[in-house]
Amino acid sequence: MTNSNERLNRIEQIQESNARAIAALTQITVANSKAIAANSKAIATNLETIAANSEAIANLTENINNLTQDVSRTLARSAILGDIILDMQHNRQREETSREAIMQKLDQILEKLDEQ
């Protein structure tokens, strides 16, 4: 009988040990479930942030493209205006040269008239 009692005691010890292990595993499982839930919320928040950032990046890209087009148009207009200004300067110089030549011829004509 002693052997039977020892076996029963040993079985009871194993059952108690298993119960403690199951309780500990249950606590760990609950803690892990809470951590998973928290991580899921964090992931959802991060996904929302990523979506918002993606939209902001798309808007920024559009703004940069618009700015690039504006700068290109401005540079093109500036180049055209620069060419116009150069043409006007050349025309002014030709007019001054022509005016000076006309004035010299006029002076010559007036001198000849004064001589007569």
C-alpha positions, 0 to 999 in steps of 0.5 A: 500500500505504501507504493500506492500512496506514494504513487498517488502523492506523486500523481497529485504533485504532478497534477498540482505542478501541471495546474501551476504551469497551466495557470502561468501559461494562461497568464502569459497567453493573456499578456501576449494577447494584450500585447498583440492587441496593442501592437495591432492598434499601433500598426493601424495608427502607423498605417493611417500615418503612412496613408496621410504621409503618402497623400502629403507626398503626392501633394508636395510632388504636385506642388513641385511639378507646378513650381517647376513648370512656373520656373520653366515658363519664367525662364523662357519669358526671361530669355525672350525679354532678354532677346527683345532688350538686346534687339532694342539696344542694337536698334537704338545704337543703329538709330544713333549711328544713323542719326549721327550720319544724317546730322553730319550730312545735314551739316555738310549740306548747310555748310555748302549752302552757307558757302553759296 
